[in-house]
Amino acid sequence: MAFKRPESVLIVVRSRADEVLLMRRSGADGFWQSVTGSLEAGEDAAACAVRELAEETGLVAPLRDCCVTARFRIRESALHRYAPGTVHNTEHLFDCVLPEAVDIQLSDEHTAYTWLGVDEAIERTWSETNRDAIRQLTAGQTGLD
């Protein structure tokens, strides 16, 4: 079994009106999140972000590397996917701003999607790094907006 690489991307997809795209994860957890995905062997963060955005939403859109990373503890229920002793993941943040909220094509990783205002998106998102990213990007705290 090939173990997952403990490095991933988080892509906050939002409209110019600051509507934030969230998707509900398949499976028992059923939590809400932005676009995420692990880097594959030999893949850099930018290539992973483009691939994950297309796989999870069907979108091909400009992405901006925020040059921000977060390190978090991997959920206990997911540790079996990583090499023994691996407990942390490094996440690279990307921003995707669309002219307006659009329909997307969900992969089998998600069961539903919604476009929400910033406060509601922050409240519904399960991951602290995802909540922080939404706050930063919509408040211009990364110096990118």
N, C-alpha and C positions, 0 to 999 in steps of 0.2 A: 504494500500500500504506500502510495506517495503521500507524504504529509503536506498540508497546506503551508504556504509561506506566511510567516507572521508579519506581513506587510500588506496594507490595503489602501483603497481610495474611498473617499466620501465625496460625492458630488451633490451639492445643493442645487437643485433645479428650481428656478423661480421666474416669475414674470416681471416685467418692468414695473408693474403695480404692486410688487412684493407679495404676490400669491406664491406659496411654497408647495411644491409637489411632494406628497408623501405616499408611500405604498405600504400596504399591509402584508407582512411576511406570511408565506404558507406555513403550514404545520401547527403544532400545538402552541407555540409561542404567540403567533398571530400579532406581533408587535408592529408598530408603524415606524417607518424609517425613510430616509432619502436613499438615493442610489448608492450602493456600496459594492465592493468586491475585492477579492484578494488578487495580488499580483501573481502571475504565473512565472515559471522559471524563465529567466532571460528577459522578462518584460519590465520596462520602466513604468513609473507611475503615470506618466502622460498617456502612454499607449493603453495601459489598463483602464484609465478613465474613459477614453474614447470607446473601448470595447464594452465596458460595463454599461455605459449610457445606452449604446445601441442594443445590447442584449436585454436589458431590463425594461426599456421604454420604447424601443424602435426609433428613437431620435438620433439624428446625426446633426449636431449643433456645435457651435464654437464653445470651447471650454477655456477657462482661465485658471492656470495653476496659481493658487494663492500663496505658495511657498510657505505653508504653515503645516506642521505636523503635530499630531497628538499621540501620546502613548497611553494605552489603557490595558487593564487586566482583561484577559479573555474569559468569557463566561464559562463557568464550570461545565455546563452541558456541551460546550464546543471543544474542550481541551483535547478530546480523543482525536481530533482532526489534525493536530499539530505534533511535532516531534516531542518525545518525552522530555520533560523539564521546561518546555516553552510555556510561559504564562502571560506574556505581554505581546501586544500587537502595536505596530506603528502605522498610523493612518495619515494619508496625504489628502489635503483639502483642495477641492476644485469647485469652481463656481460656474454655473450655466444660466445665463440670463436670456430669456426668450421675450419676444415682443409682447406676447400674451399667453395666457394659459391655453394649452392645447390638449386634445385627446392623445393618449399614448397607447401602445400595444404592450400589455403585460406579458412577462415570461411566466413560466410555471413556478418561479420563486415567490411570486406575489399573487394575492387573490383579489385585491381591490386597490384603487388609487383615488386620491382626492387632491384638490387644490385648496389650500387653506390660507387665511390671513396669518401674519407672522406670529402673533400671540397664541393663536389656536394651534399652529404647527409646533411651536415650542412646547406647548402643554401636552400634545399628543405623542410627540417623539419619545421613544423609550430610552435612547442612548444620550448620555450626558455630552459626549463629544459632538453628537449631531445637534443637540440643543444649542451648545456653545457656537457651533459653526453658523447656524441660522441667525443667532443673535449678532455675531460679528459681521456677517455679510450684509444683513439688512440694516445694521447701524453704521456701516462703513468703518468698522473698527480695524479692519486689516489694512487700511490705507490704500485699498484697491478701487473703491467706489468714488 
